[in-house]
Every structure is written in structure tokens, then in C-alpha cells.
Amino acid sequence: MRLITFKAPSGTGNGVHVGAVDSTGTTAVSFTRASAQDPRFASMLALVRAGGGVLDEAQSILDSHPADAAYDLAEVTLLAPLPDPPRFRDCSLFIEHLAPAFLGMARNLAATAADPEAEYARLVATGDFDLPAVFSERVIYYNADHLSVSGPGAEIVAPPDTTHVDYELELAAILGHTATDVPVTEAAEAIFGYTIFNDWSCRDLQTEVMASRLGPARGKDFDGANAFGPWIVTADEIGDPYHLKMTARVNGETWSDGSSASMHHRFEDAIAYLSHGRTIYAGEILGSGTVLSGSPIEIGRRLKDGDEVELEIEGIGVLRNRLRLAH
């Protein structure tokens, strides 16, 4: 199923609904309305946490729903499919992206120098922009802001202290189990579904704060910075998540083209690592990190005010947002 969180058109049952897109791809079916306010369908987080046979019941509603629970998909407002994750961690499962990204940050720092090429060579020679071996040795992650979530169609408004914002093309997994010490061989069973994640990043701010060696911090910390959507595709429908084409377009032009097959670590590795001696929770989101070429910092390009960014992942769909820059 393609599970959605949406607002119905005005005058047709206002409020936030949880539901799914039907097989025609043209109708949004509200589980919230069709189930007579069953608390398991009160929110996407409630649905994920319900476990058991809730997806079977959801499929039954999708197959035979009352007429007043169906809406024209083109007329509803899609929200982030899981607007309130209890926790969100972005992992570096793709590592090929990192080396050119770090060098891109060095080039940005050098751009204002009297001799940019000489300054770039000096920065690279320091070794500060090399890819540390630890990224290939274990799953590196940071705790992202689970309160700064946006959805498909949302306008991404950059904070006033940045002039350089990038998209990052990522796959995200939603966990369906609360558990501890999950073996890697059983970790796939903990994945509820997948969605697209755009990890919007203020590169100028990120480059400054990463000198602290404490992560991207303010560079990825602003309202709406974590965009998800357009829906959650359940794990059974995705099949193999490690052979999905991943594409980014800016104003219709392809800028990034990659595949989930290039992951160095897998979500199962991340789940086993994160749950070792610790608890993972149903409804958590795990980002994959950025696919190779999946951000303008790698390819020497730059977004401008008003650009429309489309991230597409095979088997999921398209996440579309427009960027607004204050400068």
C-alpha cells in the first residue's frame, strides 16, 4: 500500500486523515473516516504502532470503502506521511557521496580567497576534508530534528542566516517494531515501509560548524528542513529496496542520477547497530544518507530562489518542493 496523511478539501470532512492511495492512483481513501474514528487510524504513528493485522484491515477498507471516505487525490493536501516521528536518525549508509561532498565544502570555503585554487589546494592538503575510515567501518549517524518535518508540495523557506541551500536525495525507512538487540538477519522484519527523504542543508552554515567535529548541527537545523513523502510504501510492496533508481530534477532538468544499489551499509546493518544494547521504537525514521551525485555540492551546481526540486525513487514516487531563499 501507499499510505498517506492528508487534509481533505474544504467542506468535505475537514481535518487530518490517514489513508492510502487506491490502485488507480487517483483516489485518496480515508481510513480515519471509514473506520468511524478507530484510534488505530487516528494518525500514521498510531497505525504504525498498532502492529498485528492492522495492515490487513487497512487493505480491506481500501478495497471496499464507503463513498464518503474517498477523495480526489488531486484535490487533497498531502502532508508528510509520518508528521510526528518519535525519533529520526540520518545514517551514512551511502559513503561514496561523502568524499566529493567534503571536497565541495573545501572549494566553497576557498571561493572568497584572493587565489581560490591555491587556497583550495592548501585546505585539501590539511587532510581536514579527507573521508575518515570510520564511515566504511561502521554505521555513522546523527540525531536529526524530528520536529522540523515538511511534506510534499511544502515550500522550503531557508533561514535568514544562509545563502547556500542544497537538496540531498535519500531513501528513508520507517521502523515498525519496538525492540532491543535485533540481529541483522532479522532486521528486515523491523522495517514497516519506505519513503523519500530530502535532507535540505545550509552548506555555508554546515561548513562552518563542522570544524567543531560535532556534526552538521545548524547546517541542517531549520523549520521544515526534513522533507518526506509523498507517501509511505509498505515494505511488502517495495520488494528489494537495494535496486531502486534514484533521481533528482531541478526545474525539470536532471541533476542527480543514482541507485540504492550503491549503499555501502544497509538498513539492516543500521537497525542491528542502533538496537545493540539499546531500544529502537516503532515509528522511528532512519535516513539512508545521500546517494552518489545526490546533492549539488558534489557536482558543482547551486540552487537559487524559486527552484523546484523533484526527488524520485523507483517504486515510491516523486517528492516535490520549492525552495525560497531570503538572499
N, C-alpha and C positions, 0 to 999 in steps of 0.2 A: 504494500500500500504506500501511497504518497500522502503522508499525514500533514495537516496544515493547522495553523492558528490564524484566525481571520476575524475581521469585523464585517458584519452584514451590511448591505446597502441601507441607507436611511429609510425608516418606515417599514422595514421587512423583518423586524426582530433584532433590534439593536443589541449591542453588547459584543463581548468577545466569545467566539465559538471555537471549539476543537472539532476537527473533522478530517475529511480526506477528499482527494480529487477522484472523480469516477473514471471508469475505463475509457470514456470518450475524451477525457482531458478538458472538458468544457464546463463541468458542474462541480461545485463545492457542496459536499454533503455534511451537514452539522450533526455530529454525534451528540453534542450538548443538547440540541433541541429534540432530536429524535428519541433520545433516551429519557426524556422527561426529567432532565437535570440530574441524572445519575452522577454522584460525586466523582466517579472514576473518569468521567468525561468533562469535568469542570475546568481542567487545564491540561496542557500537554504533559506537564510534570506529573500530574495525578495519573494520567493514562500510563506513562512510562513506569511509574512506581507500582501500578496496580498488579502487574505480573499476571500469572495464571493464564486464564483463557480470554483475557480482555481483547486481544487482537482478533480472536475468532469472533467475539461478539461485535467488534467494530466492523469486521468484514460482513457479517450478517446485516448490520444496519446499512452499510454501503450498498449491498446487493438489493435490499428491499426496504428502502426508506420512505417515510411519508412525504407527500408532495411539499408540505410546508417546511421541510428540513433541507430542501435543495435550493441552491442559489446559482445564478450565472457566475462562473468563475471570473469572467471579465469585469463583473460589477462589484465584487467584494474587494476588501483591502487586506492583502496578505501581510501578516506580521512575521517577526522572527518565529520560526516554528516552535522553538522552545525559548520563550522570552525570559524565563527566570531560572536558569540552571543553578543548582546549588553550589557548583564549583566548575571552574573552567581552567584547564591547563593546556598550554600550547607546547607541543613537543617538537623536537628536531628529528623527525623520522626521515625526511629527505635531508641529506647533508651536502649534496653536490651544489645546491644553491648558495651555501654559506661562503665558500671561498670567493666567488665573484662578487657577492654582496659586500663582504668585508673590504675588498679592493675598491668597490664603488664608493664606499664611505670614505676611504682614504682619498680618492680622487675628488670627492666633494669638499673635503677639508682643505685640499691643496688648491682649489679653484680660485681662491681670493689672494693667493700669494703673488708676489711680483713675477716669479718664474714658476708657474703651476707644475710643469713637468719635473723640474728639479725638486720641488717640494714633495711631489708625489713619490719620486724615487727615494727621497730621504725617509718619508713616512713608511714606505714598504720595507726599507732596509732595517727599520727598528724591530721588525718582527711582530709588532703590536697588531698587525692586520692579517697574520697567518691564521690558518684554521687549526685550533688545538686538537690534538689526537683524541681527547676525551669524547668528542662528538661521535666518533666512529665506534668507540669502545662501550658506550652506554647511552641510554635514553636521557638526553638533556631536555629539560623543560623549564618553563617559568609559569608562575601563577598569574593568569590574566584577570582582568576586571570583569567579573560575571555580572556586574550591574550596568556596564556600558555596552548594551546589546542593541543592535538595529536589525531591520529585516529587509526583504526585497522591496525595491522602489523607494526606500528611505533616502533622503538627501543627507549626505555625509558632510557636516559643517566642520571644517578644520578650526582648531583653536587659534586665537589671535597671535600666539607666540611662535607660529611656524610659518614657513614659506614653501616647504617642500614635503608633499604628502605622496606616498606610494600606495598602490594596492599590493596585496600578496595573495596568490592563488593557492588555496589549501583545501584539503578534504578533512572533514570532521566526523568523528564517531561519537554517538550518544550511548552511554552505558545504560544497560537495563537491569543490572543486578547490584545489590549492596553485598559486598563480600570482602574477605581478607585472605591473603596468600593464595591467589588464583594461579594455578600452574599455567605455563604458556600453552600447554597442549589443550587446556580447557578455556582459554581466554576468549576465543571467538564466540563462545556461548554467552559471554557477558555483554556483547555488543547488540544494542537494540536496533540501531539503524544509522544512516549516514546522511550528511547534508554538506552543502558548500559553505566554506568559510572564507571571508575576505578580511584579512588581518591588516586593516588600514594603519599606516605607520608614518609618523612625522620624522623623516630621515635626519633633518638638521638637529632636532632635539635628541633623537636616539644616538646620533654620533657623539654628541657632547657627553651624555650621561654614561655611555658605555665605557668611557675612560675610567669609571669608578670600578669596573669589573663586577658590577652587581646586576647586570642585565639591562634591557631596553627601557624599563621604567617609564618616565614621562613621554618617551617617544611613541608609546602605544597606549597611552592612558588619557583618553578624552571621550566625551559623550558620543555614544554610537560607534565607537572605534571597532567593535567586533560585530561584523555583519554576517548573518546566517540566513540560509534559505535556498530555494524558495519553499522547500518542504523537507521533511524527513522521509527518506525512502527506507522501509524496513529491511533488515539485513537479509531476509529470505529472498527479497526481490532483487537486491543488488547482485547476489551470487558472489563472484570473485572480485573483491574490492581492489585488487592489486594489478588489474589490467584495464584501467579506465583512462580514456583520453581526457586531458585537462587543457583548457584553452582560455585565454583572456583576450578580450577585444576592447579597444578604446575608440569610441565614436564609430564603431563598426569595423575598424581595422584590427587585424590580429597582431597582437604584440607578444603574446606568450603562447607556447605550444609544448606541452609535456605529457607525461603519463605517470600514473600511480605505480607503474611497474618499476620506476627508478627509486623507490623507497629503499633506504639502507636498513632501517629498522621497520618493524611492522607494528600495527596497533596491538597485536597480541603481546609483543615484547614490552610495549609500554604498560599494558594492563598488569602483566606479571611483575614488572619492576615497581610500579606505583603501589601495588597491593601487598608487596612483601613486607610483612610486619605492620601493615597499615590498612585502613579501611577505604575502599572506593565505594561510591554511592550511586544508586540508580538516579539517572538524570544528569550526571556529570557529562561534560563535553570534553573531548580530547581533540585538539588540533594536530594536524599532521606535520606542521611546518610547511615551508614553501617549496613547491616543485621547482626543478631546474628551469631557469629562464622565467619563473613565475612572478617577477617583480621588475619594475622599470630600473631599479638600482643596478641590476645585473646587465642590462642591455643598453645603458647609456641614454635612456629616454626619460622624459619628465611630464607629469600630468599638469594640466592648467585648470583654472577655474571654469566650471561648467562641463567638464569632460564627463561623458557617460561611460562607466566601466561595466562590462559584462564578463562574469566568470561562468564558464560552462564546464561541467563534468559529465562525461558519458554515463548514462543510466540514472542520473539525478535530474539535471535540467540547467537552468540559467538563473544566476543571481545578478540582478541589475541594480546599480546605484549611481547617483550623480554626485560629483564632488563640488563643494563650494569652498573656495579659498578666500580669506579675508584680504590677501595682498595681491 
